[in-house]
Amino acid sequence: MDRAKYIIVQDGGLELPVIFSPLLKHSEVAGQRRIVAAGFCDISNNEVACWGKSVSLDIESRPEEDAKLIRRQILGLDS
């Protein structure tokens, strides 16, 4: 997968990653949901790298924590 954007949505105590096209703004995907982190990610060979921030939401990424969430919830890997 090439570079993508992501947000981490907080929903009832759970943090859920949403990955989407870099052609969209973070704020367009976030809507009115509670966002706790946002940035860019690259997923390849079951590895996830997260970085950056969302300018439209003014929210930073949490590189290690966000990558772990994406690995677990999107790829189904526990590492």
Buried (B, 14 or more C-beta within 10 A) or exposed (E): EEEBBBBBBEEEEEBBBBBBEEEEBBBEBBEEEEBBBBBBBBBEEEEBBBBBBBEBBEBBBBBEBBBBBBBBBBEEEEE
